[in-house]
């Protein structure tokens, strides 16, 4: 469904009050319902806040093998990743779209963090939301419990499909085949959680996608168990803000992100003076990004530091060929302990790929 853009500050529900209203709504009998459209919301419920539509297809999912949680989304709307996807390690994931209430994401996470299941959290949010008829929201919690809602006034074609550990949902689609295609693709796909969610997005587009076309996409994957270091728990957090083929670009960025995860592991190994591990990690990154000067260069540095100069020279040459500025960086590394303090070695590495001097008679 659409995901709406941020509302003006005066219209955004107060976080504390909104959470209290949602928690209070969880205590309402199941027969309780928000006021019909056009009526003032009952006391304790949230008034609908002005919204702009971000018509969208998305998936929320959990990997039962790793516990990882994630959201992936595409929309013909600028910067959909800033609005629709929310996830927290060990807690849950939320996609909030159509005429989006931006509070639904963080409040849904807060309710699940407080111990509510995904169905309970969603029920509380909807019962407290006078604009529920134009919302589309889906949640999965850390135990794999799933809930989804498509409001009766979401723009057709709109719908959802809940499966084991996941939900797919869409609105303003070209046809009603989109979300069933997403479900089938996710269930059939191989690979990790990111791969399977990307397969669902590709299937949505192949089935017709957003009737208006494509513009932006995003993907978040977080760890199944929190480490106490939120920055380390965010395995992937990628956005394509504005692109004619956002799904292709999102796939490319996932590949780059995986390569740089190996680069970061290589840097950590260097920091711990584990040159063999650094060589392995940089080598894995180079296999994923063979045309990157950055990756080739630091892989070469790891090899040269580990005494494998002959293997390092072609990597230095590759980096220099892509961008000659890397050649001037090499002499600076010994002072930082990143290359041996050996002027002959440094000169040889700096000269990698240079044409040999002309001999007599040439």
N, C-alpha and C positions, 0 to 999 in steps of 0.2 A: 504494500500500500504506500500511499504517499507518506513522506515524513515531512513534518513541517519545519520551517526555519525557526530560529529562536524568537520568542515573543518579546515585546517591549518589557523593560524591567517591571513596570507596574502591573503587568498582566501575568507574570510568572508566579505560580503559587509559592508561598513562603515555605521553605523546605521543612521546617519544624512543624508548622501547621498542617502541611500536606501529609507528612508522615503520620501525624497524630490522627488525621481524618481517615487515612487508609487503615491504620491499626484499629480505630474504632469501628470502621466498616466491617472488619473481620468478625466482629462480635454480633453483627446484625443477623437476624434469621435469614435463611436462604430465600424466603419469599420477598424480602426487602428489595426494592428496585429504585434506581435513581428516578428523579422526576422526568416525565416525558419532555422531549424537546419543546422549548418555548416557555416552560414554566421555571420559576425560580427553584434552584436546588434546595433540598431539605437542609435543615441545620446540620452542621458537621460534615457536609459533603462539599466537594470542591466545585466552584463555579467554573464553567469552561472558559479557558483563556483563548484569546485570539490566536489563530494559527494560520500558517501558510502550508499548502499541501506539498509534501514530498512523496510523490507516487513511486512505489518501490516494490522490488521483490527481494526477499531476504531469507536467511536460514539462521536459527539458533541451534546449537548442537553440543553434545558432550561425547567424548570418546571414552567408552567404558573400560578400555584397556589401560589408558593413561590417566583418566580423570580430567584431561584437558577440556576446557570450555571455550566456545567460540561463537562468533557472529560474522556472517558475510552478507554483503548487500550491494545492490546496484540500483541506480535511479537516474531518470532524466531530471536531475536537480543538482545544482552546484554544491559540492562539498557535503555529500550525504553522510560521510564518515563522521562529521562533527555532530550529527543529530541522532541517527538511528541506532548504532551499535554501542552496547555497554556490557562490560564483563569484569568480574573480579575473581581472582584465583581462590578456589575452595569455596566459593559462594554461589555464583550463577552467572547467567548471561541473559540479556534482554535486547530485543529489537522493538523499537517503538516507531511507528510510521503512520501513513495516511495523513490526516490532519493532526500532526504530532503535538502532544504535550511534552515538551522537553523534560519535564520533571519525572515522567514515567520511568525513564531509564535509571537514574540514580535512586529514585524511591523504591523501585522494584528490587534493586540490588540491596538497598538498606533493609527492606523487609525480609529478604532471604538471609541476609547476614544476621538478622535478629532471630532466626530460627524458623521462619515461615517457609513452607514448601512453595514451589513455583505456582501451583494452582491456588494456594491460599493468598499468596502475594498478589497475583493478578486479580483475584476476586476482590481483595481489599481496594486495590487501585480503581477498579471499574465501579464498584459501589460508591466510591467517593468522587467520581468524575461525572459531572453533568454533561460532558461532551462525548461520552462513551460510544454513541452511535456513529461518530465519524472517526473513531480511533481503530487502529490495528496494532496489536501488541502481542508479542510472544515471549515466553520465558522458559529457561531450563535451569534447574538447580544442580547443586553438586552431587546429588544422589540420582540424577537422571530423570527426575520428575518434570513433566512438561505441561505447559498450558498455553493456549492461544485464544485470541479474540479478534473477530472481524466485525466491526460495527455495521448495522443494517444500512447506514447511509454512506458507506465507503463507495467510491466510484467504481463501477463495474469495468472490466471483469475483476472481481475481488473474491478472495477465499483463502483457505488455509488447509493444511494437512498435517496432522500430528502423528509421528511414528515413535519408535523406541529410541529414546535419548535425543530426539530432535523435533523441530517443527519448521515447516516452510510456509510462507505467507506472501501474498502479493495483492496489489490493487492497481487500478488503472491499466490493466494488462490488455494486450491485443485480443486475448481469448482466455477461456477457462481451462485450457490445457497446461498453462504455465506451471502452477504449483504441483499438480500431479507429476509432471515431468521432473521437477526438482526432487520430489520425494523418491522417485524411482532411481534417479541418478545418484543421489546420496547413498541410498541403500546398496547400490551395485558397485560403487566406486571402491578402488583400492587406495592404499597409501595412508598417510596420517590425516589428522582432522582437517588441516588446511587444504590438502589435496581433495578430500571428499566434499568440503564445502564449495571449493572452486568448481568442482564437477556439477554441483547443484546449480550454481549461477550460470554456467555454460548451457546447461539444459534448459533453464528458463529462457535464455536468449534464443536458443534454437527453436523453442516452441512458440516464439512470437514476441516475448518480452513486453516491456513497457510500450504502450501504443504510440508514445511520443518519440521513442528512440532511446539512446544511451547518453550519459554525460559523466557520471562519477561513480566510484565504487570504493569499498573499504572491506578490510578483513582484520579481525582481532582474534588472537588465540592466547589464552592464559593457562597457567599451570593448574593441575588438579588440586595440588596441596600448596597452601601459601607458605612461603619461606620466611616471612617477616621482612622481606625486601621487595616491595611492590615492583620496583623497576626490573628486578630479575625475574619476576613471575610473569611478565608480559613477553611471551615468546614471539609473537608477531603483532604488530600494530601498524598497519599500512593503509594509506589513503591515496586514491587517484581523484584529485579535486575537479578536474575539467579536462576531458579527453574524448576524441571521437570514437575510440575503441577502448573504453575503460577496463573491460575484462581482460583483454590481451595485456594491457599495461599492468594490471594488478598481478597477473601471473608472472610477468617479467620481474616485478618488484619482489615477489615471493622468492624467486630464484636468487636475486641479488641479496635479499635479507639472509637467506640461508648461507650464502657464501661468506657474508660478513660476520655471521655467527661463528664460522670457523676462524675467520680473521681475529675476532675478539678472543677466541680461545687460544689462538697462536700467540697473541700479544700477552695474555696472562701466563702462558708457558715461558715466554721470554723473561717476563718479570720474575718468575720463579727459577730461572736459569735451567729450565728443562728444554734444551735445544732439540732433542729428539721429538718431543711432543709438539714443539713449535713447528718443526718441519712437517709433521703429519697434518697438523691443522691447516697450515698455509697451503700445503699440497692439495688438500681437499677443497679449499677455496678456489685454487687455480683451476681445478678440474671443472668447477661450476662456472667460473668466469675467466675463460682463457684469453679474452681480449682486454682484460683490465690491467692497466699499467700499475695501479696500486697493488693489486694482488700479486702480479708477477714480481714486482720489485721486492716486496717484503718476504715473499717465498725465497727469492734469491739471497736476501740478507740472512735468513735463517740457515740456508744451506752453507753459505760462505762462513758463517760463524761456527758451524758444526764441522768445518774442515772439508766440505765437499765443493771445492771451488769450481771444478770443471762442470759440475751440474748447475752451479749458480750462474756461470757466465752467460748462457743463453737467455736466462730469465732477466738479467740486467739488460742485455741487449734488446730484448723484447720491450721492456719498459721504456728504454731510451728511444726506441723507434716510434713508440706511441706518443711520447712527449719528452723532448730533449732536456727539459728542466730537471728531470729525475737524476741526470748525470751529475748536476751540481750539488745534489743533496748528499751523494755518497761520501765525500771527504768529511762531512760534518758528523757522521755517525760514530766514529771511534770515541769522540769526547763524551758521548752519551752512553758508551758501553755497548752499543748495538753492533759494532764490528771490532775485530781485533785491532789494536794500535800498531799496525804494521803498514808503513807507508808504501812498500812494494805491493802488498796485497790490495790496498786501497786504490793505488794507481792502476793496477790490472783490472779491478772491478769497474773503475770509472771509464776505462778505455774499451770496455766490452762493446762489441759491435762496430767499432771504428775500423775504417779501412787501414790496412798496414801501410807504413810509410813506403814510398816508392824507392826501389833499390837502384844501384848503378846501372846506367844504360837504359833506364826506362824514361 
